[in-house]
Amino acid sequence: MTSGDMRDLARTLFLAGVRAADPGLAVKRALGADALGAAPQGCVILIAFGKAACAMMEEALRHVPKGQDFTAVAVTNYENAREIDGCKVFASGHPLPDQNGIDAGIEVMRILDAATQNDKVLCLISGGGSALLPTPREGISLAEKIRVNELLLSGGLDIGQMNTVRQQLSVLKGGGLAAMAHPATVRSLIISDVVGDDIGTIASGPTAAASDNSATIALLKSRDIWANLPASARTLLAAPRTFTPRDADNAIICSNLQSLREIARSAPDWSPQIMSDPLVGDVEDAAREIVGHARSIPNAAPQLLIWGGETTVALKGTGRGGRNQELAVRVASLAGDLPGDWVFLSGGTDGRDGPTDAAGGIVTPRTLERAQAENINVKSALNDNDSYRILDAAGALLTTGPTGTNVADIQLFFRMPEP
């Protein structure tokens, strides 16, 4: 099998993993096993937010009992937005919030504020919901929240750390949605985009108890972020929200592991191995971990190593790229002396890596040579966080377009033995 064949297989298996995270099928399974049920004297309120919101809503609407009074709102990113019969759809900004997200939040809050004990609320939550439904607390403006998000995204924080901050700056996060819906009953079907599937972290936990933020300020200071935050954000973080938490019936219905298992099932000839430890933390450390495992593979038979997770990048330059693209370039720079042929893929299951049109990258032993042949100084570009330019010059970008789902990232390392 040539490198080209392995590249094609890597892409095929990545897309198989994405299909395994189909949000509509996940909702269908969940509501087939535990029906939505009627609210005879009230209304069924369906609220979907996140990158998978439209697909989740379309399926959920099929399960509303015939004749039942209902209202439905979906909030998703621009790339995944589409009209849905019987549902008001908002398209808003991601990863940075915008005014459309504020408008969507106002509509959601209006509906929840009118909910009664006779109503049922079904929340359909997926990754990206934190930025898409920003709903700032009183005392902080949208522009200030955008600045906070810019600092968090460039500061190398993981998603859990970022969402601990976001919970304290937003009305609906950290259990705020469940509290606002009271006294209606609240049920949430959740597609996880975070390592460990922590319900309080996914979309900043709108129907879960807020995370302990006691160490948040110290963390922000240690990353040189605190002093650069708007004064309004520092004030709110120093005085966390207080409200009566309310219970919700929360269930994870789809996660990264389902995608990894489907990839392994689809590649039996490659002795696939799902790595037990997810890839998290800084991309440089993750690249060393990947190549270290690859070096330990006996060079006697084809092998596929499979990871899931979500790495971080501390931005130091002004180039274009994302965590998956940078991880791919760093792996290529470390694995150049491996004997035999190999291919490495790193991609975001939502189809978008950072502020680019790519999902990630697919690299081989020859990728960096091809970039250099196009007059790219790889070391300089990498120092400038310009991984997109390196991969684009080498024809090594992984581009899928929006996938309509989001279960974090997938990494695949294929290694062929020496002839």
C-alpha positions in Angstrom: 0.0 0.0 0.0 1.4 3.4 -1.0 1.3 6.6 1.0 -1.4 7.8 -1.2 -3.5 4.8 -0.5 -2.9 5.2 3.2 -3.9 8.9 3.0 -7.2 7.9 1.3 -7.8 5.2 3.9 -7.1 7.7 6.7 -9.7 10.1 5.3 -12.2 7.3 4.7 -11.9 6.1 8.3 -12.1 9.6 9.7 -15.3 10.2 7.9 -16.6 6.8 9.2 -15.9 8.1 12.7 -17.8 11.3 12.0 -20.8 9.3 10.7 -20.8 7.2 13.8 -21.5 10.5 15.7 -24.6 11.2 13.6 -26.7 13.5 15.9 -30.1 12.5 14.4 -29.5 8.8 15.0 -28.4 9.5 18.5 -31.6 11.4 19.3 -33.6 8.7 17.6 -32.0 6.0 19.8 -32.5 8.0 23.0 -36.2 8.9 22.3 -36.9 5.4 21.1 -35.7 3.9 24.3 -37.3 6.6 26.5 -40.1 8.4 24.8 -40.6 12.1 24.9 -44.1 11.8 26.2 -46.9 14.3 26.3 -47.7 17.3 28.5 -51.5 17.1 28.4 -52.2 20.3 30.2 -49.1 22.2 29.1 -46.5 22.7 26.4 -43.5 20.6 25.2 -40.6 23.1 24.8 -37.8 22.0 22.6 -34.5 24.0 22.8 -31.5 22.9 20.7 -28.1 24.6 20.7 -24.7 23.7 19.4 -23.2 22.6 16.1 -25.5 19.6 15.9 -28.7 21.5 16.9 -30.5 21.3 13.6 -30.1 17.6 13.1 -31.0 16.9 16.7 -34.1 19.1 16.5 -35.3 17.6 13.2 -35.3 14.2 14.8 -36.8 15.3 18.2 -39.7 16.9 16.4 -40.7 13.6 15.0 -41.2 12.3 18.5 -43.6 15.1 19.7 -46.9 13.3 20.4 -49.6 14.0 17.8 -51.8 16.9 18.8 -49.4 18.1 21.5 -48.9 21.9 21.9 -45.1 22.6 21.4 -42.6 25.4 20.8 -39.2 24.8 19.3 -36.0 27.0 19.0 -32.6 25.9 17.6 -29.4 27.8 17.8 -26.4 26.7 15.7 -23.4 28.1 13.8 -23.8 29.7 10.4 -22.4 26.8 8.5 -24.9 24.3 9.9 -28.0 26.5 10.0 -31.1 25.6 7.9 -34.8 26.0 8.0 -36.8 23.5 10.0 -40.6 23.3 9.8 -42.2 24.1 13.2 -38.9 25.5 14.7 -37.4 29.0 14.9 -33.7 28.7 13.9 -31.0 31.2 14.9 -27.6 31.2 13.3 -24.9 32.8 15.5 -21.2 33.2 15.9 -18.6 30.5 16.8 -16.0 30.4 18.2 -16.5 34.1 19.0 -20.1 35.1 20.1 -22.1 37.8 18.2 -25.3 39.8 18.4 -27.3 36.9 16.8 -26.3 34.7 19.7 -27.5 37.4 22.1 -30.9 37.6 20.2 -31.2 33.8 20.4 -30.5 33.9 24.1 -33.2 36.5 24.7 -35.7 34.3 22.8 -34.8 31.2 24.8 -35.0 33.2 28.1 -38.4 34.6 27.1 -39.8 31.1 26.5 -38.3 29.6 29.7 -39.4 32.5 31.8 -43.0 31.7 30.9 -42.7 27.9 31.5 -45.1 26.4 34.1 -45.2 23.2 36.1 -47.4 21.7 33.4 -44.7 22.1 30.7 -41.9 19.8 29.7 -38.6 21.1 28.5 -36.3 19.0 26.2 -32.8 20.4 25.7 -30.8 19.1 22.8 -27.2 20.1 23.6 -24.0 19.7 21.5 -20.5 21.2 21.3 -20.2 24.8 20.5 -23.3 25.8 22.5 -21.3 27.9 24.9 -20.3 30.5 22.2 -23.5 30.2 20.2 -25.8 31.0 23.2 -23.7 33.6 25.1 -26.4 35.3 27.2 -24.1 37.6 29.2 -24.8 38.5 32.8 -25.8 42.0 33.7 -22.7 44.2 33.9 -20.7 42.8 30.9 -21.2 43.7 27.3 -21.0 41.5 24.2 -17.8 43.3 23.1 -16.3 42.5 26.5 -17.4 38.8 26.3 -15.8 38.6 22.8 -12.6 39.9 24.3 -12.7 37.4 27.1 -13.2 34.6 24.5 -10.3 35.8 22.4 -8.0 35.7 25.5 -9.2 32.3 26.5 -8.8 30.8 23.0 -5.3 32.2 22.6 -4.1 31.4 26.2 -3.7 27.6 25.8 -6.6 26.7 28.2 -8.4 23.5 27.7 -12.2 23.4 27.2 -13.0 22.7 30.8 -10.9 25.6 32.0 -12.4 28.0 29.5 -16.0 26.9 30.3 -15.4 27.4 34.1 -14.8 31.1 33.2 -17.8 31.3 30.7 -20.2 29.8 33.3 -19.6 32.8 35.6 -20.2 35.4 32.9 -23.4 34.0 31.4 -27.0 33.7 32.6 -27.9 30.3 31.1 -24.6 28.4 31.7 -23.6 26.5 34.8 -27.2 25.3 35.5 -28.7 28.7 34.7 -31.0 27.2 32.0 -32.5 24.6 34.3 -33.0 27.2 37.0 -34.8 29.5 34.7 -37.1 26.7 33.4 -38.3 25.9 36.9 -41.0 24.7 37.7 -41.2 22.9 34.4 -39.4 19.5 34.2 -36.2 19.6 32.2 -34.6 16.7 30.3 -31.4 17.0 28.3 -30.0 14.8 25.5 -26.3 15.7 25.2 -23.7 15.0 22.5 -20.3 15.3 24.1 -17.4 17.2 22.6 -15.2 17.1 25.6 -12.8 14.5 27.0 -14.3 12.6 29.9 -17.9 13.7 28.9 -18.3 16.0 31.9 -21.9 17.3 31.6 -20.9 20.5 33.5 -18.3 21.3 30.8 -20.3 20.5 27.6 -21.6 23.8 26.3 -20.7 25.2 29.7 -23.3 23.0 31.5 -26.6 24.8 31.0 -28.5 22.1 32.8 -25.8 21.0 35.2 -24.3 22.4 38.4 -21.7 25.0 37.9 -18.1 23.9 38.2 -16.0 24.9 41.2 -14.4 28.2 40.2 -12.3 28.6 43.3 -9.0 28.2 41.3 -10.1 30.0 38.2 -8.7 33.4 39.1 -5.3 31.8 40.1 -5.3 29.9 36.8 -6.0 33.1 34.8 -3.2 34.9 36.6 -0.8 32.0 36.0 -1.4 32.2 32.3 -1.1 36.0 32.2 -4.7 36.4 31.2 -6.3 38.0 34.3 -4.8 41.4 34.0 -5.8 41.7 30.3 -9.5 40.8 31.0 -12.1 43.6 30.8 -12.7 45.1 34.3 -16.3 43.9 34.1 -15.2 40.3 33.7 -12.8 40.5 36.6 -15.6 41.9 38.8 -18.1 39.1 37.9 -15.5 36.4 38.3 -14.7 37.7 41.8 -18.4 37.5 42.7 -19.7 34.2 41.4 -23.4 33.9 40.6 -25.8 32.7 43.3 -29.1 31.1 42.5 -31.1 28.0 43.5 -29.9 25.1 41.4 -32.5 22.9 39.9 -32.4 19.2 38.9 -32.5 18.1 35.3 -32.5 14.6 33.7 -29.2 14.7 31.8 -28.0 12.0 29.5 -25.0 11.7 27.2 -26.3 10.1 24.0 -23.1 10.3 21.8 -19.4 10.8 22.4 -16.0 10.5 20.9 -15.5 6.9 21.9 -18.3 5.8 19.6 -16.4 7.3 16.7 -13.1 5.6 17.7 -14.8 2.2 18.0 -16.3 2.6 14.6 -12.9 3.4 13.1 -11.4 0.4 14.8 -14.2 -1.9 13.6 -13.7 -0.6 10.0 -10.0 -1.4 9.9 -9.5 -5.0 11.0 -6.5 -5.6 8.7 -4.5 -2.9 10.5 -4.5 -4.4 14.0 -6.2 -1.2 15.3 -5.5 -0.1 18.8 -7.6 2.6 20.6 -5.2 4.4 22.9 -6.5 4.4 26.5 -5.3 7.9 27.3 -6.9 10.7 25.3 -4.8 13.4 23.7 -5.0 16.5 25.8 -2.7 19.4 26.7 -0.3 21.3 24.6 0.2 20.2 21.0 4.0 19.9 21.4 3.6 17.4 24.2 0.9 15.6 22.3 3.1 15.3 19.2 5.9 13.8 21.3 3.5 11.3 22.8 2.2 10.2 19.4 5.6 9.7 17.9 6.8 7.9 21.0 4.0 5.4 20.7 4.7 5.1 17.0 8.4 4.3 17.6 7.3 1.5 20.0 5.4 -0.3 17.3 7.2 -3.5 16.1 8.0 -2.8 12.5 6.7 -6.1 11.2 3.1 -5.7 10.3 0.6 -2.9 9.5 -0.6 -1.0 12.6 -3.1 1.7 13.3 -3.1 3.7 16.5 -6.3 5.6 17.3 -6.7 8.6 19.6 -9.5 10.9 20.6 -9.2 14.1 22.6 -8.7 17.8 22.3 -5.3 19.5 22.5 -4.5 23.1 23.1 -2.3 25.7 21.4 -0.8 28.7 23.2 -0.7 31.3 20.4 2.6 33.0 20.0 2.3 34.2 16.4 -0.1 35.7 13.9 -0.4 32.9 11.4 -3.5 30.8 10.5 -4.2 27.3 11.7 -5.8 25.3 14.5 -4.8 22.7 17.0 -5.2 19.7 14.6 -3.2 21.3 11.8 -0.4 22.3 14.2 -0.4 18.8 15.7 -0.1 17.3 12.2 2.9 19.5 11.3 4.6 18.8 14.7 4.2 15.0 14.3 5.6 15.3 10.8 8.6 17.2 12.1 9.3 14.5 14.8 8.6 11.3 12.8 10.7 12.0 9.8 13.3 9.3 10.7 10.8 6.5 11.4 11.6 3.4 9.3 8.9 2.2 6.9 6.1 4.3 5.6 3.5 6.1 7.7 0.6 8.5 7.6 -0.8 10.7 10.4 -4.2 12.3 10.4 -5.6 14.8 13.0 -9.0 16.3 12.5 -11.9 18.0 14.2 -15.2 16.0 13.9 -17.1 19.3 13.3 -15.1 19.9 10.1 -13.5 23.1 11.3 -10.2 23.5 12.9 -9.6 27.0 14.3 -10.5 30.0 12.1 -9.9 28.1 8.9 -11.9 26.1 6.3 -10.0 22.9 7.1 -10.8 20.2 9.6 -7.1 19.4 10.2 -4.2 17.8 8.3 -2.9 14.5 6.9 0.9 14.2 6.8 3.4 11.7 5.5 7.2 11.4 5.6 7.3 13.7 2.5 4.9 16.5 3.6 7.5 18.9 5.0 9.8 18.4 2.0 6.9 19.3 -0.3 6.2 22.5 1.7 9.9 23.4 1.6 9.9 22.9 -2.2 7.2 25.6 -2.3 9.5 28.0 -0.5 8.0 27.6 2.9 10.3 27.9 5.9 8.6 25.3 8.1 10.3 26.2 11.3 9.6 29.9 11.0 6.0 29.2 9.9 5.4 26.9 12.8 6.8 29.4 15.3 4.2 31.8 13.8 1.4 29.3 14.4 1.0 29.2 10.6 0.4 25.5 10.2 -2.4 26.1 7.6 0.2 27.6 5.1 2.6 24.7 5.6 -0.1 22.1 5.0 -1.7 24.0 2.1 1.6 24.3 0.3 2.1 20.5 0.7 -1.4 19.5 -0.3 -1.9 18.0 3.1 -5.0 19.8 4.5 -7.9 17.7 5.6 -11.0 19.5 4.3 -14.5 18.1 4.9 -16.8 21.1 5.2 -19.3 21.3 8.1 -20.2 17.9 9.3 -23.2 18.8 11.5 -21.8 17.0 14.5 -19.1 17.6 17.1 -17.5 14.9 19.3 -14.0 16.5 19.7 -11.0 15.4 17.7 -9.7 12.2 16.1 -6.1 11.2 15.5 -4.9 8.2 13.4 -1.4 7.0 13.0 -0.8 4.3 10.3 2.5 2.6 10.0 3.6 0.2 7.4 6.6 -2.1 7.8 9.8 -1.7 5.9 9.9 -3.7 2.6 
